Amino acid sequence: MNISSLMNDAAVLEELGHRLARRRLGQDLSQADLAKEAGVGKRTVERVEAGESTQLTTLIRIMRVLGLLESLDAAIPPMGPSPMDLLKLRGKERRRASAVGHRSERGSEWSWGDET
C-alpha cells in the first residue's frame, strides 16, 4: 500500500508499522533484539509495529538500527534557496577578503621582517 494524503493518521501509522515490521523480519531480528539495539522497550517496538503513536526519537532509533535513517533525507529533502533568493544574491557574492580586523587580532603591525 502506498502512503497518500487521502489516508488518515491512523492508517499512515499502521502502514509505517507494517513496513518496519517487514524490514525487521527481513533482517532476521526479533522484536526483543531490535528493542535492545535501539535502546527502547520491547513493548515500544510492539506498539510501533502495531501502528500506535510513538515519540519521534523512538522512530529514529528504530530506523537507525534497521538501516533506514538515510531514508528520512529522501522523505524530507533539505530546501535550497528559492529562485527569488538566488536573484537577490546575484552579483553580491564576496570576491575578496577584508583586511580590517585581522591586524588587531595579531596585536602588531605587519612588516617584512628585514627592518633592523
C-alpha positions in Angstrom: 0.0 0.0 0.0 1.3 3.5 -0.8 1.0 6.2 1.7 -1.1 9.1 0.4 -2.6 12.3 1.7 -6.0 10.6 1.5 -5.1 8.3 4.4 -6.0 9.3 7.9 -3.2 9.4 10.6 -4.1 6.0 12.0 -3.8 4.4 8.6 -0.4 6.0 7.9 0.9 4.9 11.3 -0.4 1.4 10.6 1.3 1.2 7.3 4.6 2.5 8.7 4.4 0.0 11.5 3.8 -2.8 9.0 6.8 -1.7 6.9 9.1 -1.5 9.9 8.0 -5.0 11.0 8.7 -6.4 7.5 12.1 -4.8 7.5 12.9 -6.2 10.9 11.8 -9.7 9.8 13.8 -9.3 6.6 16.9 -8.7 8.8 16.0 -11.7 11.0 15.7 -9.6 14.1 13.3 -10.4 16.9 11.3 -7.5 18.5 13.4 -8.0 21.6 16.7 -7.8 19.7 15.5 -4.6 17.9 14.4 -3.1 21.1 17.7 -3.8 22.8 19.8 -2.4 19.9 17.6 0.7 19.7 17.6 1.3 23.4 13.8 1.1 23.8 11.5 -1.4 25.4 10.1 -4.5 23.6 6.6 -3.2 24.2 7.5 0.0 22.5 8.6 -1.9 19.4 5.3 -3.8 19.5 3.3 -0.6 19.7 5.2 1.0 16.8 4.7 -2.1 14.6 1.0 -2.1 15.6 0.7 1.4 14.3 0.3 3.1 17.6 1.5 6.6 18.2 5.1 7.0 19.4 7.8 9.6 20.0 9.8 10.7 17.1 13.1 9.8 18.9 11.8 6.3 19.2 11.1 6.1 15.5 14.6 7.5 14.7 16.3 4.9 17.0 14.4 2.0 15.4 15.1 3.3 11.9 18.8 3.7 12.7 19.0 0.0 13.8 17.1 -1.1 10.7 19.4 0.9 8.4 16.6 3.3 7.3 17.7 6.6 8.8 19.1 7.8 5.5 15.6 7.4 4.0 14.4 10.4 6.0 16.7 12.5 3.9 14.8 11.4 0.8 11.4 11.8 2.5 12.1 15.3 3.8 14.8 16.8 1.5 16.6 20.0 2.6 15.4 23.2 1.0 17.8 25.2 -1.1 17.5 28.9 -1.7 14.4 29.9 -3.6 14.7 31.3 -7.2 13.9 34.7 -5.8 16.6 34.5 -3.2 19.1 33.5 -5.9 18.1 36.5 -7.9 18.6 38.8 -4.9 22.0 37.4 -4.2 23.2 37.6 -7.8 26.1 39.9 -8.2 26.6 40.3 -4.4 28.9 37.4 -3.9 32.0 38.1 -1.9 35.0 38.5 -4.2 37.9 39.4 -1.8 38.9 39.2 1.8 38.7 42.1 4.1 41.9 43.2 5.8 40.1 45.1 8.6 40.1 43.2 11.9 42.9 40.8 11.1 45.6 43.3 12.2 44.0 43.9 15.6 43.8 40.1 16.2 47.6 39.7 15.8 48.4 42.6 18.1 51.1 44.2 16.0 51.6 45.8 12.6 52.8 43.6 9.7 56.3 44.0 8.5 58.7 42.3 6.1 60.9 41.3 8.9 64.1 42.7 7.3 64.0 46.0 9.2 66.7 46.2 11.9 
